[in-house]
Amino acid sequence: MTYFGTHGPSPKAEKPIKDKLHLGFVASLGCVLTGLMDVVVHHLLRAPSRHGQHKAGDQHTVALRKDLHIALHDIWGDEAAFFTHHGVPEYLELANGIYANSGDSVVCMQLIAKARAPKE
């Protein structure tokens, strides 16, 4: 008999995905904060696919301008605070939406625009 305590079994973490095609697509969308094209693909630090690993799966990525990516890691350190400060507090949901619509640049650009829109 397996005993899970009062909380039941712990939820199974998502498996990290490796998808070079998706990474190229993410980069082609430009920076999710500025729209500029000189970007690197950022693997989210708080993604459920990390499994204690150094890097999340490719399904949890967004493009950031190179200097913003450096600032995120070297100055901010706190990914949630960084994205919230830059007006995209729902960054994980944005990454999930981009992955769910990978290859459809029109839909993904709409998702990015909506994520960057001022919140009421």
Order of alpha helices (4+ residues) and beta strands (2+ residues): alpha-beta-beta-alpha-alpha-alpha-alpha
